Structure formats: structure tokens, C-alpha cells
Amino acid sequence: MKRSFKAMLSGENDQALRKGLDSIDEEFDEGVSQALASLTEKGKGYLSERKELEAERTISSINEIGKAAALRGMENAAVNAIRSLEQILRCSMKQNMESSTIRILLSFGTIGKVAAEQQLETVAKFAASVLGKSGNTAALLNRERETIAVTIGLGEIGKAVTQMKIPDVSENAAICVTCLGETGKLAAQKTLEEAAIGAELMLEEMAAAAMEENLQNAAGSIAASIEEIGKSAEEEEMENAVFQAASALQTIVSSAENRYLNDTSIAAKIALESFNELDVINDKNSIKKIEEIREMMRALWADSK
């Protein structure tokens, strides 16, 4: 599959990608670093010239190298791929090139997810931390689609982390939950309702994964983060985001009770109580809107692979 992907590309980008993937095959870190350095400079140059299509091809090449490095267990190479994308991200955000920025943010998620699945805790943690910072920046700049991309990446890393039997799972899961909570709350405060709902949806999916693995502390902290986003959304009178918060908490309560996860059930019930005074109805319009956001997020994630 790797060979067929490389055959589709041509020119200097193809040459650098080929060098990076071949160096991974040989477990040659220096060769990977050289390929990433070349691609990074090309990507920044394309963005400075506003050649977004060429820039996105370069971003995809770095993403491929990062994923291949993670699959091979090459921690330093995977971290360097994330650092390369960070450099291009700064240029992309400065140029306000949304499509490239979203592709980079989703790439952090894909590399972090693969790293988590390969038990490369440091790489997964680094990817989540970079996304957390990026989410705050995007929300503060009122860039909603970029903020949504951050929530997708964080959620996918978080779900992968909770499903792996690794010693550092609690710390890595906590980072994803904290970053999702902060990004979602800030999105709500900036009245970016779709982004706030995106964070709530990913937290709900993380809670389901955590409960599958009987990670009650993680599921409990997720409930608290959903409550915070929902309360911020309430202050801004964003009914759909409030509805999703209450709905997610009710789902967590039901799932926890079915699994006899008492600590999680109690934590979610306490969080849900803060919405009891609200007239949260089974609103068809809210349900339709939330499903549209969910499908849009799934499409974005599928396109990033």
C-alpha cells in the first residue's frame, strides 16, 4: 500500500516522502529528519506563496511519515513529524489558510492516535498537548472549523488511549479530557456553538470508551468537563449545546448504571443535576442539528486518513 501511495506522487515532494519512508524501513532516524526538514521548508514556502493545494500535499506527506514512524515504534521520528507540522501550522494560521490548518490539526490527531495504539505514550501525549494549545488559539481567534478539527483530533487520541493497556493511560487520558474541556468551554464562551457541541460529542465518545475499560476516574472527570461546557453554553443561551451536554450526561448515567460503575454514575448524576432547572426537552431541532455536526466531524476525520 505504501508503494502505491508513493507512485501517485511526483517531483520533489515524492522524493522527500520516499526518502522518509525508506529511512523508516531502515530505522535510520537521520534520514527521516532530513526528509522532514525538506518537506517542512517546502510546506512553509508553498503557504507563503498561497499555493494551498501544494502545501496540503506536503502536509499529507509529513502525516504519512509520522504515522509510519509511529507504526514502526520510532518515537523520535514521530515526534519530529509533529514538530514539522507545528512549524507549518504557524505559517498556515498566519496566512489564515483554513483548509491547510484543518489538515494539519487532523494530522496531529492521526499521528497521536496511531502512537497511542502502538503504546508510544510520549508521542500521544505530545500530539494531544499541541492540539490543546491549538484549540485555545483557534477558539480565541473565532475560527470555528479549526476548533472543531482540534476536538476531533483530541477525541480520537483520547479514545485510543483509553482502549490501550498502557501504564500511562490515566495521565494521557487526563490530558485529552482537560484539553477537550478547555477548548469546549472557551468555544462556548466565544459563542462557537458547533465547536462546543463538537467537544461535548468527543467527550461523550471518550466516556463510552473509558467505561468499556472500567476507567471510572476518567469517565467521572469527563462528566465534569461536559458539565462545564454545558454551563458556559447556558450562559451564552446556546440551546443546542446545553441540550447536548444534558443528553451526554444522561447517556453516561444510563451506561454506568448498566455496567454497575457506581462512581461514574454518581459523578454524572451530580453533573446532570446542574441542568435540572433547565427546560431541556427532547427537541427534534436540536437532535437534528447535533446529528449534522456529528456527521460533518466524521466526514472530516475520514478525509484525513
LUMKE-328656 format. One line per 4 residues: number of its first residue (from 1); for each residue x, y, z of C-alpha. Coordinates in nm, 4 decimals. Layout:
BEGIN
NUM) X/Y/Z; ...
***
This chain:
BEGIN
1) 0.0000/0.0000/0.0000; 0.2887/0.2331/0.0797; 0.4357/0.1769/-0.2675; 0.1070/0.2517/-0.4450
5) 0.0697/0.5772/-0.2465; 0.4199/0.6860/-0.3417; 0.3530/0.6029/-0.7068; 0.0739/0.8617/-0.7073
9) 0.3112/1.1428/-0.6245; 0.5795/1.3051/-0.8333; 0.8597/1.5544/-0.8139; 1.0479/1.6775/-0.5123
13) 0.7655/1.6057/-0.2689; 0.7645/1.2421/-0.3801; 1.1415/1.2223/-0.3440; 1.1357/1.3528/0.0143
17) 0.8445/1.1271/0.1091; 1.0190/0.8253/-0.0429; 1.3374/0.9081/0.1474; 1.1438/0.9411/0.4724
21) 0.9558/0.6127/0.4329; 1.2675/0.4261/0.3183; 1.4575/0.5624/0.6187; 1.1814/0.4333/0.8456
25) 1.2126/0.0912/0.6818; 1.5834/0.1055/0.7651; 1.5189/0.2587/1.1112; 1.7511/0.5426/1.0130
29) 1.6484/0.8449/1.2220; 1.8806/1.0891/1.0484; 1.7315/1.0092/0.7085; 1.3800/1.0705/0.8446
33) 1.4927/1.4030/0.9922; 1.6387/1.5136/0.6585; 1.3192/1.4234/0.4735; 1.1032/1.6066/0.7280
37) 1.3273/1.9154/0.7146; 1.2943/1.9251/0.3361; 0.9165/1.8830/0.3452; 0.8804/2.1448/0.6204
41) 1.0618/2.4095/0.4201; 0.8605/2.3234/0.1095; 0.5333/2.3425/0.3022; 0.6139/2.6823/0.4516
45) 0.7234/2.8095/0.1122; 0.4014/2.6961/-0.0545; 0.1922/2.8637/0.2144; 0.3888/3.1885/0.1874
49) 0.3115/3.1833/-0.1861; -0.0510/3.0866/-0.1061; -0.0195/2.7617/-0.3033; -0.2598/2.5753/-0.0777
53) -0.3002/2.2587/-0.2849; 0.0757/2.2022/-0.2987; 0.1027/2.2801/0.0725; -0.1651/2.0237/0.1573
57) 0.0195/1.7548/-0.0412; 0.3301/1.8318/0.1643; 0.1283/1.8168/0.4881; -0.0102/1.4778/0.3815
61) 0.3441/1.3525/0.3172; 0.4584/1.4549/0.6662; 0.1473/1.2890/0.8084; 0.2350/0.9657/0.6240
65) 0.5895/0.9740/0.7623; 0.4648/1.0427/1.1137; 0.2160/0.7545/1.1035; 0.4742/0.5162/0.9538
69) 0.7262/0.6142/1.2227; 0.4702/0.5530/1.4977; 0.3775/0.2146/1.3495; 0.7477/0.1217/1.3462
73) 0.7886/0.2355/1.7085; 1.0293/0.5150/1.6123; 0.9380/0.7631/1.8845; 1.1851/1.0396/1.7925
77) 1.0837/1.0333/1.4263; 0.7130/1.0544/1.5134; 0.7773/1.3478/1.7497; 0.9812/1.5208/1.4792
81) 0.6925/1.4815/1.2335; 0.4631/1.6573/1.4815; 0.7223/1.9328/1.5264; 0.7453/1.9754/1.1493
85) 0.3682/2.0125/1.1284; 0.3813/2.2650/1.4137; 0.6135/2.4851/1.2100; 0.3861/2.4697/0.9065
89) 0.0822/2.5328/1.1293; 0.2233/2.8653/1.2456; 0.2622/2.9755/0.8844; -0.0814/2.8450/0.7862
93) -0.2567/3.0268/1.0710; -0.0652/3.3469/0.9997; -0.1795/3.3308/0.6376; -0.5344/3.2456/0.7548
97) -0.5484/2.9421/0.5249; -0.8250/2.7397/0.6850; -0.8110/2.4251/0.4710; -0.4385/2.3704/0.5319
101) -0.4736/2.4481/0.9018; -0.7523/2.1924/0.9416; -0.5464/1.9295/0.7588; -0.2529/1.9914/0.9943
105) -0.4698/1.9750/1.3063; -0.6248/1.6471/1.1947; -0.2750/1.5150/1.1191; -0.1789/1.5697/1.4835
109) -0.4797/1.3550/1.5691; -0.3934/1.0754/1.3269; -0.0291/1.0531/1.4349; -0.1283/1.0720/1.8030
113) -0.3931/0.8021/1.7596; -0.1507/0.5626/1.5867; 0.1086/0.6371/1.8547; -0.1401/0.5555/2.1306
117) -0.2274/0.2288/1.9589; 0.1447/0.1427/1.9438; 0.1844/0.2320/2.3144; 0.4085/0.5287/2.2380
121) 0.2829/0.7312/2.5347; 0.5211/1.0251/2.4876; 0.4180/1.0786/2.1259; 0.0451/1.0546/2.2050
125) 0.0867/1.2984/2.4947; 0.2825/1.5437/2.2787; 0.0231/1.5344/1.9991; -0.2594/1.5953/2.2483
129) -0.0735/1.8848/2.4128; -0.0080/2.0518/2.0764; -0.3762/2.0136/1.9870; -0.4798/2.1591/2.3227
133) -0.2762/2.4750/2.2650; -0.4008/2.4981/1.9078; -0.7621/2.4648/2.0219; -0.7330/2.7566/2.2602
137) -0.5730/2.9697/1.9895; -0.8343/2.8807/1.7273; -1.1238/2.9490/1.9647; -0.9808/3.2833/2.0738
141) -0.9497/3.3809/1.7065; -1.3125/3.2736/1.6455; -1.2028/3.0107/1.3930; -1.4792/2.7584/1.4432
145) -1.3925/2.4894/1.1885; -1.0329/2.4837/1.3101; -1.1573/2.4485/1.6670; -1.3786/2.1596/1.5573
149) -1.0758/1.9911/1.3944; -0.8940/2.0172/1.7283; -1.1809/1.8497/1.9131; -1.1820/1.5642/1.6601
153) -0.8072/1.5049/1.6976; -0.8183/1.5180/2.0767; -1.1165/1.2851/2.0897; -0.9578/1.0272/1.8597
157) -0.6341/1.0248/2.0610; -0.8342/1.0087/2.3838; -1.0410/0.7106/2.2690; -0.7294/0.5254/2.1524
161) -0.5513/0.5949/2.4814; -0.8372/0.4623/2.6941; -0.8531/0.1422/2.4920; -0.4825/0.0554/2.5310
165) -0.3390/-0.1345/2.8264; -0.0525/0.1050/2.8915; 0.0862/0.2195/3.2290; 0.0439/0.5882/3.1492
169) -0.3193/0.5639/3.0426; -0.4554/0.7780/3.3264; -0.2194/1.0687/3.2583; -0.2687/1.0596/2.8819
173) -0.6461/1.0297/2.9135; -0.6479/1.3181/3.1615; -0.4585/1.5408/2.9172; -0.7119/1.4717/2.6406
177) -1.0081/1.5286/2.8746; -0.8604/1.8500/3.0130; -0.7750/1.9889/2.6689; -1.1173/1.8977/2.5280
181) -1.2866/2.0553/2.8282; -1.0862/2.3775/2.7996; -1.1352/2.4054/2.4242; -1.5077/2.3320/2.4513
185) -1.5597/2.5792/2.7347; -1.3702/2.8531/2.5511; -1.5659/2.7780/2.2324; -1.8892/2.8185/2.4293
189) -1.7697/3.1462/2.5792; -1.6877/3.2709/2.2278; -2.0358/3.1554/2.1114; -1.8880/2.8974/1.8726
193) -2.1775/2.6591/1.9277; -2.0806/2.3926/1.6744; -1.7298/2.3703/1.8215; -1.8695/2.3488/2.1760
197) -2.1005/2.0672/2.0653; -1.8046/1.9015/1.8912; -1.6124/1.8935/2.2184; -1.9152/1.7513/2.4003
201) -1.9607/1.4804/2.1363; -1.5958/1.3715/2.1545; -1.6069/1.3706/2.5352; -1.9182/1.1532/2.5222
205) -1.7398/0.9071/2.2914; -1.4382/0.9098/2.5229; -1.6650/0.8351/2.8187; -1.8082/0.5331/2.6368
209) -1.4551/0.4045/2.5655; -1.3488/0.4665/2.9266; -1.6485/0.2788/3.0657; -1.5726/-0.0149/2.8344
213) -1.2381/-0.0406/3.0141; -1.3857/0.0284/3.3614; -1.1875/0.3535/3.3898; -1.4215/0.5187/3.6377
217) -1.1989/0.8121/3.7299; -1.1574/0.9078/3.3637; -1.5300/0.8767/3.2968; -1.6088/1.0851/3.6049
221) -1.3737/1.3647/3.5007; -1.5279/1.3572/3.1516; -1.8717/1.4146/3.3051; -1.7344/1.7179/3.4914
225) -1.5861/1.8596/3.1693; -1.9153/1.8148/2.9821; -2.0938/1.9961/3.2663; -1.8508/2.2906/3.2431
229) -1.9027/2.3261/2.8689; -2.2796/2.2994/2.9121; -2.2905/2.5643/3.1844; -2.0826/2.8025/2.9709
233) -2.3185/2.7344/2.6801; -2.6152/2.8100/2.9081; -2.4673/3.1476/2.9971; -2.4468/3.2287/2.6257
237) -2.8008/3.0932/2.5669; -2.6843/2.8288/2.3203; -2.9702/2.5823/2.3481; -2.8273/2.3096/2.1242
241) -2.5011/2.2894/2.3200; -2.6910/2.2832/2.6517; -2.9155/2.0085/2.5168; -2.6140/1.8020/2.4049
245) -2.4447/1.8414/2.7448; -2.7522/1.7190/2.9318; -2.8101/1.4405/2.6797; -2.4482/1.3198/2.7034
249) -2.4590/1.3181/3.0832; -2.7854/1.1216/3.0820; -2.6274/0.8674/2.8460; -2.3266/0.8335/3.0768
253) -2.5550/0.7802/3.3781; -2.7503/0.5065/3.1973; -2.4399/0.3306/3.0666; -2.2660/0.3486/3.4041
257) -2.5668/0.2028/3.5851; -2.5912/-0.0805/3.3304; -2.2253/-0.1629/3.3963; -2.2515/-0.1201/3.7749
261) -1.9937/0.1597/3.7624; -2.1222/0.3360/4.0724; -1.8535/0.6055/4.0973; -1.9080/0.7109/3.7359
265) -2.2854/0.7058/3.7760; -2.2688/0.9282/4.0858; -2.0306/1.1750/3.9176; -2.2512/1.2011/3.6086
269) -2.5693/1.2408/3.8174; -2.4122/1.5249/4.0154; -2.3105/1.6944/3.6885; -2.6583/1.6407/3.5438
273) -2.8257/1.7979/3.8483; -2.6936/2.1382/3.7489; -2.9219/2.1215/3.4432; -3.2337/2.0074/3.6275
277) -3.3823/2.3561/3.6412; -3.3437/2.3970/3.2685; -3.6272/2.3156/3.0356; -3.4230/2.0602/2.8412
281) -3.6763/1.8984/2.6113; -3.6345/1.6168/2.3602; -3.6131/1.8831/2.0934; -3.6199/1.7458/1.7377
285) -3.4434/2.0534/1.6017; -3.1578/2.0174/1.8500; -3.1251/1.6467/1.7754; -3.1137/1.7162/1.4003
289) -2.8528/1.9912/1.4439; -2.6322/1.7749/1.6656; -2.6506/1.4831/1.4206; -2.5488/1.7154/1.1366
293) -2.2439/1.8258/1.3374; -2.1597/1.4636/1.4224; -2.1733/1.3627/1.0537; -1.9636/1.6626/0.9492
297) -1.6983/1.5658/1.2059; -1.6970/1.2035/1.0903; -1.6519/1.3172/0.7295; -1.3607/1.5438/0.8248
301) -1.1899/1.2620/1.0148; -1.2450/1.0104/0.7329; -1.0955/1.2568/0.4837; -0.7831/1.2988/0.6985
305) -0.6808/0.9325/0.6865
***
